[in-house]
Amino acid sequence: MLHLHAGPALEKPREVIVQALVVDAAERGRGIGGEMLAYAEKWARGCGFWSVAVTSQVAPTDSHAFYEGLGYRVEATSHLVRKMLA
C-alpha cells in the first residue's frame, strides 16, 4: 500500500508526503517498496514537486536502512505532541 499526499507548508516549498508505505512481510526484500517509492518520486516530479518526504520512527528500525539505501536522508527529528479531547 502506498498513500501519498501533497503537504502544504508555509516555511518551505510544498512537497509530497509518503503517509504510508506498507509491503507484506512475506514480500519484503524483493524490491516492491523501492518500486513504490520510485512511483511516488515520478508522480511528484510530474506534478511539479521538488521533494518527497517520509516520516519514520526515531528509534532505529529496518526502515531507516531501506530509505537511506534509496537516497533519502534524515533532515530532522521531532516528537509528536497530542492532547486528547474529551
C-alpha positions as CSV (number, residue, x, y, z in Angstrom):
1,M,0.0,0.0,0.0
2,L,1.3,3.5,-0.9
3,H,-0.6,6.6,0.4
4,L,0.7,10.0,-0.8
5,H,-0.5,13.5,-0.3
6,A,0.7,17.0,-1.1
7,G,2.0,18.6,2.1
8,P,1.2,22.2,2.5
9,A,3.9,24.2,4.2
10,L,4.3,27.9,4.9
11,E,8.0,27.8,5.7
12,K,9.2,25.7,2.8
13,P,8.2,24.6,-0.7
14,R,5.3,22.2,-0.9
15,E,6.3,18.6,-1.1
16,V,4.8,15.1,-1.5
17,I,4.5,13.3,1.8
18,V,4.5,9.5,1.9
19,Q,1.8,9.0,4.5
20,A,2.1,5.2,4.4
21,L,4.2,2.6,2.6
22,V,3.4,-1.0,3.5
23,V,4.8,-4.2,2.0
24,D,3.6,-7.5,3.3
25,A,6.2,-9.1,5.5
26,A,6.4,-12.2,3.2
27,E,7.1,-10.0,0.2
28,R,9.8,-7.7,1.7
29,G,13.3,-7.8,0.2
30,R,12.0,-8.2,-3.3
31,G,12.2,-4.5,-4.4
32,I,8.5,-3.8,-4.1
33,G,8.9,-0.9,-1.6
34,G,11.6,0.6,-3.8
35,E,9.3,0.4,-6.8
36,M,6.6,2.1,-4.9
37,L,8.9,5.0,-3.8
38,A,10.1,5.3,-7.4
39,Y,6.5,5.7,-8.5
40,A,6.0,8.3,-5.7
41,E,9.0,10.2,-7.0
42,K,7.9,10.1,-10.6
43,W,4.4,11.2,-9.7
44,A,5.8,14.1,-7.6
45,R,8.0,15.3,-10.4
46,G,5.1,15.1,-12.9
47,C,3.1,17.3,-10.6
48,G,5.8,19.8,-10.2
49,F,7.1,19.0,-6.8
50,W,10.8,19.1,-5.9
51,S,10.9,16.7,-3.0
52,V,9.3,13.6,-1.4
53,A,9.3,13.2,2.4
54,V,8.8,10.2,4.6
55,T,8.4,10.1,8.4
56,S,9.9,7.2,10.3
57,Q,10.3,6.4,14.0
58,V,13.3,7.9,15.7
59,A,14.4,4.6,17.2
60,P,16.5,2.6,14.7
61,T,14.4,0.3,12.5
62,D,14.9,-1.7,9.3
63,S,13.1,1.1,7.5
64,H,16.0,3.5,8.2
65,A,18.4,1.4,6.1
66,F,15.8,0.9,3.5
67,Y,15.1,4.7,3.0
68,E,18.8,5.6,3.2
69,G,19.6,3.0,0.6
70,L,17.3,4.7,-1.8
71,G,18.9,8.1,-1.3
72,Y,16.7,9.5,1.5
73,R,18.5,11.2,4.4
74,V,17.4,12.3,7.9
75,E,16.6,16.1,7.8
76,A,15.1,16.5,11.2
77,T,13.7,14.6,14.2
78,S,10.7,15.6,16.3
79,H,8.2,14.4,18.9
80,L,4.5,14.1,18.3
81,V,2.7,16.1,20.9
82,R,-1.0,15.4,21.3
83,K,-3.8,16.3,23.7
84,M,-6.8,14.1,23.7
85,L,-10.1,16.0,23.8
86,A,-12.9,14.5,25.9
